[in-house]
Amino acid sequence: MSRSAEIETRLREAFAPRELMVRDDSERHRGHAGYREGGDSHFHVVLRSARFEGLSRIARHRAVHDALGSQLMSDIHALSLDLGT
């Protein structure tokens, strides 16, 4: 399973989102730190979920990091998050 698919699966399970988009932005970072041939290193996520209601921006980011798990987070060089309810 690609990292994009794994990210999407874990976020769907954890947040039951009304909107979810996971984009692999690795090619945009070719030649920069953390770039890996073949991608799967830089991601942008748009996630809308009622489970974020009442949470601060930092708490939302922490919740996503927890849902992805430490192993997957360590495999990703960069993760850009656009989170809302």
MODELLER restraints for C-alpha pairs under 7 A, 6 or more apart:
rsr = mdl.restraints
at = mdl.atoms
rsr.add(forms.Gaussian(group=physical.xy_distance, feature=features.Distance(at['CA:3:A'], at['CA:40:A']), mean=5.88, stdev=0.5))
rsr.add(forms.Gaussian(group=physical.xy_distance, feature=features.Distance(at['CA:4:A'], at['CA:22:A']), mean=6.38, stdev=0.5))
rsr.add(forms.Gaussian(group=physical.xy_distance, feature=features.Distance(at['CA:4:A'], at['CA:24:A']), mean=6.69, stdev=0.5))
rsr.add(forms.Gaussian(group=physical.xy_distance, feature=features.Distance(at['CA:4:A'], at['CA:40:A']), mean=7.00, stdev=0.5))
rsr.add(forms.Gaussian(group=physical.xy_distance, feature=features.Distance(at['CA:7:A'], at['CA:68:A']), mean=6.54, stdev=0.5))
rsr.add(forms.Gaussian(group=physical.xy_distance, feature=features.Distance(at['CA:8:A'], at['CA:22:A']), mean=6.47, stdev=0.5))
rsr.add(forms.Gaussian(group=physical.xy_distance, feature=features.Distance(at['CA:10:A'], at['CA:67:A']), mean=6.37, stdev=0.5))
rsr.add(forms.Gaussian(group=physical.xy_distance, feature=features.Distance(at['CA:10:A'], at['CA:68:A']), mean=6.08, stdev=0.5))
rsr.add(forms.Gaussian(group=physical.xy_distance, feature=features.Distance(at['CA:11:A'], at['CA:67:A']), mean=6.57, stdev=0.5))
rsr.add(forms.Gaussian(group=physical.xy_distance, feature=features.Distance(at['CA:14:A'], at['CA:67:A']), mean=6.20, stdev=0.5))
rsr.add(forms.Gaussian(group=physical.xy_distance, feature=features.Distance(at['CA:15:A'], at['CA:49:A']), mean=6.07, stdev=0.5))
rsr.add(forms.Gaussian(group=physical.xy_distance, feature=features.Distance(at['CA:15:A'], at['CA:51:A']), mean=6.20, stdev=0.5))
rsr.add(forms.Gaussian(group=physical.xy_distance, feature=features.Distance(at['CA:16:A'], at['CA:49:A']), mean=6.64, stdev=0.5))
rsr.add(forms.Gaussian(group=physical.xy_distance, feature=features.Distance(at['CA:17:A'], at['CA:47:A']), mean=6.58, stdev=0.5))
rsr.add(forms.Gaussian(group=physical.xy_distance, feature=features.Distance(at['CA:17:A'], at['CA:48:A']), mean=5.53, stdev=0.5))
rsr.add(forms.Gaussian(group=physical.xy_distance, feature=features.Distance(at['CA:17:A'], at['CA:49:A']), mean=4.46, stdev=0.5))
rsr.add(forms.Gaussian(group=physical.xy_distance, feature=features.Distance(at['CA:18:A'], at['CA:48:A']), mean=5.75, stdev=0.5))
rsr.add(forms.Gaussian(group=physical.xy_distance, feature=features.Distance(at['CA:18:A'], at['CA:49:A']), mean=5.80, stdev=0.5))
rsr.add(forms.Gaussian(group=physical.xy_distance, feature=features.Distance(at['CA:19:A'], at['CA:47:A']), mean=5.63, stdev=0.5))
rsr.add(forms.Gaussian(group=physical.xy_distance, feature=features.Distance(at['CA:19:A'], at['CA:48:A']), mean=5.03, stdev=0.5))
rsr.add(forms.Gaussian(group=physical.xy_distance, feature=features.Distance(at['CA:20:A'], at['CA:46:A']), mean=5.59, stdev=0.5))
rsr.add(forms.Gaussian(group=physical.xy_distance, feature=features.Distance(at['CA:20:A'], at['CA:47:A']), mean=4.63, stdev=0.5))
rsr.add(forms.Gaussian(group=physical.xy_distance, feature=features.Distance(at['CA:20:A'], at['CA:48:A']), mean=6.57, stdev=0.5))
rsr.add(forms.Gaussian(group=physical.xy_distance, feature=features.Distance(at['CA:21:A'], at['CA:45:A']), mean=5.64, stdev=0.5))
rsr.add(forms.Gaussian(group=physical.xy_distance, feature=features.Distance(at['CA:21:A'], at['CA:46:A']), mean=5.10, stdev=0.5))
rsr.add(forms.Gaussian(group=physical.xy_distance, feature=features.Distance(at['CA:21:A'], at['CA:47:A']), mean=6.63, stdev=0.5))
rsr.add(forms.Gaussian(group=physical.xy_distance, feature=features.Distance(at['CA:22:A'], at['CA:43:A']), mean=6.92, stdev=0.5))
rsr.add(forms.Gaussian(group=physical.xy_distance, feature=features.Distance(at['CA:22:A'], at['CA:44:A']), mean=5.94, stdev=0.5))
rsr.add(forms.Gaussian(group=physical.xy_distance, feature=features.Distance(at['CA:22:A'], at['CA:45:A']), mean=4.63, stdev=0.5))
rsr.add(forms.Gaussian(group=physical.xy_distance, feature=features.Distance(at['CA:22:A'], at['CA:46:A']), mean=6.66, stdev=0.5))
rsr.add(forms.Gaussian(group=physical.xy_distance, feature=features.Distance(at['CA:23:A'], at['CA:43:A']), mean=5.61, stdev=0.5))
rsr.add(forms.Gaussian(group=physical.xy_distance, feature=features.Distance(at['CA:23:A'], at['CA:44:A']), mean=5.18, stdev=0.5))
rsr.add(forms.Gaussian(group=physical.xy_distance, feature=features.Distance(at['CA:23:A'], at['CA:45:A']), mean=6.36, stdev=0.5))
rsr.add(forms.Gaussian(group=physical.xy_distance, feature=features.Distance(at['CA:24:A'], at['CA:40:A']), mean=6.39, stdev=0.5))
rsr.add(forms.Gaussian(group=physical.xy_distance, feature=features.Distance(at['CA:24:A'], at['CA:42:A']), mean=5.99, stdev=0.5))
rsr.add(forms.Gaussian(group=physical.xy_distance, feature=features.Distance(at['CA:24:A'], at['CA:43:A']), mean=4.63, stdev=0.5))
rsr.add(forms.Gaussian(group=physical.xy_distance, feature=features.Distance(at['CA:24:A'], at['CA:44:A']), mean=6.57, stdev=0.5))
rsr.add(forms.Gaussian(group=physical.xy_distance, feature=features.Distance(at['CA:25:A'], at['CA:42:A']), mean=5.20, stdev=0.5))
rsr.add(forms.Gaussian(group=physical.xy_distance, feature=features.Distance(at['CA:25:A'], at['CA:43:A']), mean=5.21, stdev=0.5))
rsr.add(forms.Gaussian(group=physical.xy_distance, feature=features.Distance(at['CA:25:A'], at['CA:44:A']), mean=6.66, stdev=0.5))
rsr.add(forms.Gaussian(group=physical.xy_distance, feature=features.Distance(at['CA:26:A'], at['CA:35:A']), mean=6.50, stdev=0.5))
rsr.add(forms.Gaussian(group=physical.xy_distance, feature=features.Distance(at['CA:26:A'], at['CA:39:A']), mean=4.96, stdev=0.5))
rsr.add(forms.Gaussian(group=physical.xy_distance, feature=features.Distance(at['CA:26:A'], at['CA:40:A']), mean=6.35, stdev=0.5))
rsr.add(forms.Gaussian(group=physical.xy_distance, feature=features.Distance(at['CA:26:A'], at['CA:41:A']), mean=5.62, stdev=0.5))
rsr.add(forms.Gaussian(group=physical.xy_distance, feature=features.Distance(at['CA:26:A'], at['CA:42:A']), mean=4.61, stdev=0.5))
rsr.add(forms.Gaussian(group=physical.xy_distance, feature=features.Distance(at['CA:26:A'], at['CA:43:A']), mean=6.90, stdev=0.5))
rsr.add(forms.Gaussian(group=physical.xy_distance, feature=features.Distance(at['CA:27:A'], at['CA:39:A']), mean=6.56, stdev=0.5))
rsr.add(forms.Gaussian(group=physical.xy_distance, feature=features.Distance(at['CA:29:A'], at['CA:35:A']), mean=6.08, stdev=0.5))
rsr.add(forms.Gaussian(group=physical.xy_distance, feature=features.Distance(at['CA:34:A'], at['CA:41:A']), mean=6.85, stdev=0.5))
rsr.add(forms.Gaussian(group=physical.xy_distance, feature=features.Distance(at['CA:34:A'], at['CA:77:A']), mean=5.53, stdev=0.5))
rsr.add(forms.Gaussian(group=physical.xy_distance, feature=features.Distance(at['CA:35:A'], at['CA:41:A']), mean=6.20, stdev=0.5))
rsr.add(forms.Gaussian(group=physical.xy_distance, feature=features.Distance(at['CA:41:A'], at['CA:76:A']), mean=4.96, stdev=0.5))
rsr.add(forms.Gaussian(group=physical.xy_distance, feature=features.Distance(at['CA:41:A'], at['CA:77:A']), mean=5.15, stdev=0.5))
rsr.add(forms.Gaussian(group=physical.xy_distance, feature=features.Distance(at['CA:41:A'], at['CA:78:A']), mean=6.56, stdev=0.5))
rsr.add(forms.Gaussian(group=physical.xy_distance, feature=features.Distance(at['CA:42:A'], at['CA:76:A']), mean=6.45, stdev=0.5))
rsr.add(forms.Gaussian(group=physical.xy_distance, feature=features.Distance(at['CA:42:A'], at['CA:77:A']), mean=5.78, stdev=0.5))
rsr.add(forms.Gaussian(group=physical.xy_distance, feature=features.Distance(at['CA:42:A'], at['CA:78:A']), mean=4.63, stdev=0.5))
rsr.add(forms.Gaussian(group=physical.xy_distance, feature=features.Distance(at['CA:42:A'], at['CA:79:A']), mean=5.99, stdev=0.5))
rsr.add(forms.Gaussian(group=physical.xy_distance, feature=features.Distance(at['CA:43:A'], at['CA:78:A']), mean=6.21, stdev=0.5))
rsr.add(forms.Gaussian(group=physical.xy_distance, feature=features.Distance(at['CA:43:A'], at['CA:79:A']), mean=4.91, stdev=0.5))
rsr.add(forms.Gaussian(group=physical.xy_distance, feature=features.Distance(at['CA:43:A'], at['CA:80:A']), mean=6.17, stdev=0.5))
rsr.add(forms.Gaussian(group=physical.xy_distance, feature=features.Distance(at['CA:44:A'], at['CA:79:A']), mean=5.81, stdev=0.5))
rsr.add(forms.Gaussian(group=physical.xy_distance, feature=features.Distance(at['CA:44:A'], at['CA:80:A']), mean=4.55, stdev=0.5))
rsr.add(forms.Gaussian(group=physical.xy_distance, feature=features.Distance(at['CA:44:A'], at['CA:81:A']), mean=5.95, stdev=0.5))
rsr.add(forms.Gaussian(group=physical.xy_distance, feature=features.Distance(at['CA:45:A'], at['CA:80:A']), mean=6.20, stdev=0.5))
rsr.add(forms.Gaussian(group=physical.xy_distance, feature=features.Distance(at['CA:45:A'], at['CA:81:A']), mean=5.01, stdev=0.5))
rsr.add(forms.Gaussian(group=physical.xy_distance, feature=features.Distance(at['CA:45:A'], at['CA:82:A']), mean=6.11, stdev=0.5))
rsr.add(forms.Gaussian(group=physical.xy_distance, feature=features.Distance(at['CA:46:A'], at['CA:81:A']), mean=6.19, stdev=0.5))
rsr.add(forms.Gaussian(group=physical.xy_distance, feature=features.Distance(at['CA:46:A'], at['CA:82:A']), mean=4.73, stdev=0.5))
rsr.add(forms.Gaussian(group=physical.xy_distance, feature=features.Distance(at['CA:46:A'], at['CA:83:A']), mean=5.98, stdev=0.5))
rsr.add(forms.Gaussian(group=physical.xy_distance, feature=features.Distance(at['CA:47:A'], at['CA:82:A']), mean=6.34, stdev=0.5))
rsr.add(forms.Gaussian(group=physical.xy_distance, feature=features.Distance(at['CA:47:A'], at['CA:83:A']), mean=4.99, stdev=0.5))
rsr.add(forms.Gaussian(group=physical.xy_distance, feature=features.Distance(at['CA:47:A'], at['CA:84:A']), mean=6.42, stdev=0.5))
rsr.add(forms.Gaussian(group=physical.xy_distance, feature=features.Distance(at['CA:48:A'], at['CA:83:A']), mean=5.90, stdev=0.5))
rsr.add(forms.Gaussian(group=physical.xy_distance, feature=features.Distance(at['CA:48:A'], at['CA:84:A']), mean=4.74, stdev=0.5))
rsr.add(forms.Gaussian(group=physical.xy_distance, feature=features.Distance(at['CA:48:A'], at['CA:85:A']), mean=4.88, stdev=0.5))
rsr.add(forms.Gaussian(group=physical.xy_distance, feature=features.Distance(at['CA:49:A'], at['CA:84:A']), mean=6.47, stdev=0.5))
rsr.add(forms.Gaussian(group=physical.xy_distance, feature=features.Distance(at['CA:49:A'], at['CA:85:A']), mean=4.74, stdev=0.5))
rsr.add(forms.Gaussian(group=physical.xy_distance, feature=features.Distance(at['CA:50:A'], at['CA:85:A']), mean=5.00, stdev=0.5))
rsr.add(forms.Gaussian(group=physical.xy_distance, feature=features.Distance(at['CA:52:A'], at['CA:60:A']), mean=6.19, stdev=0.5))
rsr.add(forms.Gaussian(group=physical.xy_distance, feature=features.Distance(at['CA:52:A'], at['CA:84:A']), mean=6.58, stdev=0.5))
rsr.add(forms.Gaussian(group=physical.xy_distance, feature=features.Distance(at['CA:52:A'], at['CA:85:A']), mean=5.65, stdev=0.5))
rsr.add(forms.Gaussian(group=physical.xy_distance, feature=features.Distance(at['CA:53:A'], at['CA:85:A']), mean=5.95, stdev=0.5))
rsr.add(forms.Gaussian(group=physical.xy_distance, feature=features.Distance(at['CA:65:A'], at['CA:73:A']), mean=6.90, stdev=0.5))
